[in-house]
């Protein structure tokens, strides 16, 4: 709905080739002073349709300003100033939203401008002006051209909106007019007219049907009225309501394309240049977004304790790593001094492969074949694990065997001496 409230823009006509002057109903030099101007500015002016175009010179094909006459109200003549410094003739063109002042060189020029402007506005040659027959003939020709142009064009108050949208436009912009043309709601080739007026503070909205029958437009009222163009339809409603109905026209006095006047170096003519808008620089590609840092989980007091070592790490330090004790009597360790195991917690290291177990040597037997008496000190062998203590065990076993051999040989020598001593006594 919002987009429909803005009327579609009519494409602007393409500029003619350089050197080709546009055709106007009337043209001459004209000095203009708008509401924002401090003084008069001189232009070459030309009237075409319901628009007054202003050029820098009579050789330019592109206008620098334009004035829409669709909101015309009246003319106002000013008395000659009678000044030697300003001998010009002044008159004002009063529009619905502004007043523009003009100055020409003679009264004839003023009457010519007023006559041509009234001819295209009222679609008739005015009879209340001081004009020559040749001037009236020129205005009749301009009238024929304007009627042919309007037969091919739609008026500025025609908009492609629905009935509801037309009512909203007239309600929202009452200062722009109260009469609007729109396509017919029944899908036919005709058009409809929507009006909105205030009656004692209450809005009064009316809709009228206009039929398109051949080259004519027929207004469907109590007494049907035929018109040659849609502009004639608008003029019918305006003239038959004592100008209470005003064609709807949104204010669009500002240009959308930047342009400037530039002198041609070849022939010295001024041309209107409308450079293409520079392309907006493409923004730099945004850097890739870094992933947010992972939240750091606070470590509690219980988590700060070092992990418990593996049970396999509790191993016994081999005695073989310590230097062997040398005894004077070369005796074994006393049985009352056991070996102390020292567990040690170290960092986890690769465990050494265990050595193969040492097989025990066969026990020596006595002379009578009975097993030899095991000394008390031999019980310490059970306290030494075979793994990692093979060298110590072998050394102790060797010492023990030699001691047993000495004890055995000493015992045998004692028995022989006793036997030899007993033998002579028995002979006596």
C-alpha positions in Angstrom: 0.0 0.0 0.0 2.8 2.4 0.9 4.5 1.9 -2.5 1.2 2.8 -4.3 1.0 6.1 -2.5 4.0 7.4 -4.5 3.0 8.0 -8.1 5.0 6.3 -10.8 7.6 8.6 -12.4 7.2 9.2 -16.1 10.5 8.5 -17.9 12.2 11.7 -19.0 12.6 12.2 -22.8 16.0 11.5 -24.1 18.0 14.5 -25.2 18.0 15.3 -28.9 21.3 15.1 -30.8 23.7 18.0 -30.4 22.6 20.9 -32.5 19.0 19.9 -32.8 16.9 22.6 -31.0 13.6 21.4 -29.4 10.3 22.6 -30.9 8.3 25.1 -28.8 5.0 26.7 -29.2 6.6 30.1 -28.4 10.1 31.1 -27.4 12.1 34.3 -26.7 14.3 35.9 -24.1 12.8 36.1 -20.7 14.1 37.4 -17.4 13.0 35.3 -14.4 13.0 35.9 -10.6 11.9 33.0 -8.4 11.1 33.1 -4.7 14.7 32.3 -3.8 16.4 34.6 -6.3 17.8 37.9 -5.2 17.6 39.4 -8.7 16.4 38.7 -12.2 18.2 36.2 -14.3 18.1 36.2 -18.1 17.2 33.0 -19.9 16.1 31.8 -23.3 12.6 30.5 -22.6 10.4 28.1 -24.5 6.8 26.9 -24.0 6.1 23.2 -24.8 3.0 21.5 -23.4 2.2 22.6 -19.8 5.9 23.3 -19.1 8.1 26.4 -19.4 11.7 25.5 -20.1 14.7 27.8 -19.5 18.0 27.6 -21.4 21.3 29.5 -21.0 21.3 30.6 -24.7 19.2 30.1 -27.8 21.7 27.5 -29.1 21.4 25.1 -26.2 19.3 22.0 -26.6 19.2 21.0 -22.9 17.3 23.2 -20.4 18.8 24.2 -17.0 15.5 24.9 -15.3 11.8 24.2 -15.9 8.5 25.4 -14.5 5.3 23.3 -14.4 2.2 25.3 -15.3 -0.2 22.7 -14.1 -0.8 24.6 -10.8 -1.6 27.9 -12.6 -3.8 30.3 -10.7 -3.6 33.7 -12.4 -1.5 36.5 -14.0 -0.7 39.7 -12.4 0.5 42.8 -14.3 2.7 45.4 -12.8 2.7 49.1 -13.9 5.8 50.3 -15.7 8.4 51.5 -13.3 9.3 54.4 -15.6 12.9 54.2 -14.6 15.7 54.8 -17.0 17.7 52.1 -15.2 14.9 49.5 -15.6 12.7 50.1 -18.7 11.4 46.6 -18.7 7.8 45.4 -18.5 7.1 43.3 -15.4 4.4 40.7 -14.8 3.9 37.8 -12.3 2.8 34.2 -12.8 0.9 33.1 -9.7 1.0 29.3 -9.1 -0.7 27.3 -6.3 2.5 27.0 -4.3 4.7 29.9 -5.5 4.8 33.2 -7.4 7.4 33.8 -10.2 8.1 37.2 -11.5 9.1 37.9 -15.2 10.5 40.9 -17.1 10.3 41.4 -20.8 11.4 44.2 -23.2 8.0 45.3 -24.4 4.2 45.1 -23.9 3.8 43.0 -27.1 6.2 40.4 -25.7 4.3 40.3 -22.4 0.9 39.8 -24.2 2.4 37.1 -26.4 3.6 35.1 -23.4 0.3 35.5 -21.6 -1.6 34.5 -24.7 0.3 31.3 -25.4 0.3 30.2 -21.8 -3.5 30.7 -21.5 -4.0 28.8 -24.8 -2.4 25.6 -23.6 -4.0 25.9 -20.1 -7.6 26.6 -21.2 -7.3 24.8 -24.7 -8.7 27.9 -26.4 -7.4 31.1 -27.9 -7.9 34.0 -25.5 -9.9 37.0 -26.7 -9.3 39.5 -23.9 -5.7 40.3 -24.8 -4.2 42.9 -27.1 -3.0 40.7 -30.0 -2.6 41.1 -33.7 -4.3 38.7 -36.2 -0.9 37.0 -36.9 -0.5 36.4 -33.2 -3.9 34.8 -33.0 -3.1 32.5 -35.9 0.1 31.4 -34.2 -1.9 30.6 -31.0 -4.4 28.6 -33.0 -1.6 26.4 -34.4 -0.3 26.0 -30.8 -3.7 24.9 -29.7 -3.9 22.2 -32.4 -0.5 20.8 -31.4 -1.5 20.8 -27.7 -4.7 18.9 -28.4 -2.8 16.3 -30.4 -0.2 16.0 -27.7 -2.8 15.5 -25.0 -4.6 12.9 -27.0 -1.5 10.7 -26.7 -0.6 11.6 -23.1 -2.2 11.1 -19.8 -2.6 14.1 -17.4 -0.3 14.4 -14.4 -3.1 13.6 -12.0 -3.6 10.1 -13.5 -2.1 7.4 -11.3 -2.3 3.6 -11.5 -3.9 3.1 -8.1 -7.0 1.4 -6.8 -10.1 3.1 -5.3 -8.9 2.8 -1.7 -5.4 4.0 -2.6 -6.8 7.0 -4.4 -8.8 7.9 -1.3 -5.7 7.6 0.9 -3.6 9.8 -1.4 -6.2 12.5 -1.4 -6.6 12.3 2.4 -2.9 12.3 3.1 -1.9 15.1 0.7 -4.8 17.5 0.7 -2.5 20.4 -0.3 -1.6 18.6 -3.6 -5.2 18.6 -5.0 -8.5 16.9 -4.6 -9.1 15.3 -8.0 -7.4 12.2 -9.2 -7.7 10.0 -12.3 -7.2 6.2 -12.0 -7.9 3.1 -14.0 -11.4 1.8 -14.1 -12.2 -0.8 -11.4 -14.3 -3.0 -13.7 -11.3 -3.8 -15.9 -12.7 -1.9 -18.9 -10.6 0.5 -21.0 -12.1 3.5 -19.3 -11.0 5.5 -16.3 -12.5 6.7 -13.1 -12.4 10.0 -11.4 -12.1 10.3 -7.6 -12.7 13.5 -5.8 -12.5 14.5 -2.1 -13.9 17.7 -0.6 -14.7 19.0 2.9 -18.3 19.8 3.9 -18.5 21.4 7.3 -15.4 19.5 8.5 -16.6 16.2 7.1 -14.8 14.7 4.0 -17.1 14.0 1.0 -15.6 11.4 -1.5 -17.2 10.9 -4.9 -16.3 8.5 -7.8 -17.2 9.1 -11.4 -17.0 6.7 -14.4 -15.5 7.8 -17.8 -16.1 5.4 -20.7 -13.6 5.1 -23.6 -15.7 4.9 -26.8 -13.5 5.0 -29.9 -11.4 8.2 -29.9 -13.6 9.9 -27.4 -14.0 9.8 -23.6 -17.5 10.0 -22.4 -18.2 11.2 -18.8 -21.1 9.1 -17.4 -23.2 11.8 -15.7 -26.9 12.8 -16.0 -26.1 14.5 -19.3 -23.1 12.5 -20.8 -20.3 14.7 -22.0 -17.7 13.7 -24.7 -14.1 14.7 -24.5 -11.3 14.3 -27.0 -8.6 13.5 -24.4 -8.2 12.8 -20.7 -7.0 16.3 -20.2 -10.3 17.5 -21.5 -11.9 15.3 -18.9 -10.0 17.0 -16.2 -10.8 20.4 -17.6 -14.5 19.5 -17.6 -14.5 18.7 -13.8 -12.4 21.8 -13.0 -14.5 24.3 -15.1 -17.9 22.9 -14.1 -17.1 23.1 -10.4 -15.9 26.8 -10.5 -12.4 25.5 -10.0 -13.3 23.9 -6.6 -11.7 20.7 -7.9 -8.0 20.9 -8.3 -6.0 18.2 -10.2 -3.9 16.2 -7.8 -0.2 16.8 -8.4 2.6 15.8 -5.9 5.3 18.4 -5.6 8.3 17.1 -7.5 10.4 20.2 -8.3 13.7 18.6 -7.5 15.9 16.8 -10.0 17.2 13.3 -9.3 20.2 13.4 -11.7 23.2 15.7 -11.2 24.0 17.7 -14.4 25.9 20.8 -15.4 26.5 23.0 -18.5 29.7 22.5 -20.4 31.0 24.5 -23.4 31.8 22.4 -26.5 35.4 23.1 -27.6 34.6 22.4 -31.3 31.8 24.8 -32.0 31.5 26.8 -28.8 28.0 25.6 -28.0 27.0 24.8 -24.5 25.7 21.3 -23.8 24.1 19.8 -20.8 26.2 17.0 -19.3 24.7 14.4 -16.9 27.7 12.2 -15.8 26.9 8.8 -14.6 27.0 8.3 -10.8 30.3 6.8 -9.7 30.0 3.3 -8.4 30.2 3.1 -4.7 33.4 1.5 -3.5 33.0 -2.0 -2.4 33.6 -2.5 1.3 36.6 -4.4 2.3 35.9 -8.0 2.9 35.4 -8.6 6.6 38.1 -10.6 8.2 37.1 -14.2 9.2 35.7 -14.3 12.6 37.9 -15.9 15.1 36.3 -18.6 17.2 35.6 -17.5 20.7 38.2 -18.8 23.2 37.3 -21.9 25.1 36.2 -21.2 28.6 38.8 -22.0 31.2 37.4 -24.3 33.8 38.6 -23.3 37.3 40.6 -26.0 39.0 39.3 -26.9 42.4 41.6 -27.7 45.3 40.9 -31.4 45.0 42.0 -31.5 41.4 45.4 -29.8 42.2 46.6 -32.9 44.1 49.1 -35.0 42.1 47.8 -38.3 40.7 48.6 -41.4 42.7 51.4 -43.4 41.2 50.7 -46.8 39.7 51.1 -49.7 42.0 53.6 -51.2 39.6 55.9 -48.3 40.4 56.5 -49.4 44.0 59.5 -51.6 43.4 62.4 -52.7 45.7 65.9 -51.2 45.3 68.2 -54.2 44.6 70.9 -54.8 47.2 73.3 -55.6 44.4 73.5 -52.0 43.5 75.2 -51.3 46.9 78.8 -52.3 47.5 79.2 -55.8 48.9 80.2 -55.9 52.6 83.5 -57.6 53.4 83.7 -59.4 56.7 87.0 -60.4 58.4 85.8 -63.8 59.3 84.0 -64.1 55.9 80.9 -65.0 57.7 77.3 -64.5 56.4 74.9 -61.9 57.7 73.5 -62.8 61.1 70.0 -64.1 61.1 68.8 -61.4 63.5 69.5 -58.6 60.9 66.8 -58.8 58.3 67.0 -56.9 55.0 65.0 -53.7 55.0 62.9 -53.0 51.8 62.8 -49.4 50.8 59.8 -48.5 48.6 60.4 -45.5 46.4 57.9 -43.3 44.5 59.5 -42.1 41.3 58.2 -40.8 38.1 56.8 -43.5 35.8 59.6 -45.1 33.9 59.8 -48.1 31.8 60.0 -51.2 33.9 63.1 -53.4 33.5 62.5 -56.9 32.3 62.8 -59.4 35.2 65.8 -61.7 35.3 65.3 -65.4 35.0 65.0 -67.1 38.4 68.1 -68.9 39.8 67.6 -72.5 40.4 68.7 -73.7 43.9 71.8 -76.0 44.0 71.3 -79.5 45.4 71.8 -79.8 49.1 75.0 -81.7 50.2 74.6 -84.8 52.2 76.5 -86.2 55.1 78.7 -89.3 55.2 75.8 -91.5 56.2 73.7 -90.3 53.3 71.4 -88.1 55.4 71.0 -84.5 54.5 73.5 -82.3 56.0 72.4 -80.2 58.8 71.5 -76.8 57.6 73.0 -74.0 59.7 70.8 -71.4 61.2 72.4 -68.7 59.0 71.0 -70.3 55.9 67.6 -69.1 56.8 68.5 -65.7 55.6 68.4 -67.0 52.0 64.7 -66.9 52.1 64.7 -63.2 52.8 66.5 -62.4 49.6 64.3 -62.5 46.5 66.0 -64.2 43.6 65.1 -61.5 41.2 68.0 -59.0 41.1 70.1 -60.8 43.9 71.6 -63.6 41.9 75.2 -62.5 42.3 75.0 -62.1 46.1 73.3 -65.5 46.5 75.9 -67.2 44.4 78.7 -65.7 46.5 77.1 -66.7 49.8 76.4 -70.2 48.5 80.1 -70.6 47.6 81.2 -69.5 51.0 78.7 -71.7 52.7 79.9 -74.8 50.7 83.5 -74.1 51.6 82.6 -73.8 55.3 80.6 -77.0 55.2 83.5 -78.7 53.5 85.9 -77.6 56.2 83.5 -78.6 59.0 83.0 -82.0 57.3 86.7 -82.6 56.9 87.4 -81.5 60.4 84.8 -83.9 61.7 86.2 -86.8 59.8 89.7 -86.1 61.2 88.4 -86.0 64.7 86.6 -89.3 64.3 89.7 -91.0 62.9 91.9 -89.7 65.9 89.3 -91.0 68.3 89.2 -94.3 66.6 93.0 -94.7 66.6 93.2 -93.8 70.3 90.6 -96.3 71.3 92.2 -99.1 69.5 95.5 -99.6 71.5 93.6 -99.3 74.8 91.4 -102.2 73.8 94.4 -104.3 73.0 95.8 -103.9 76.4 
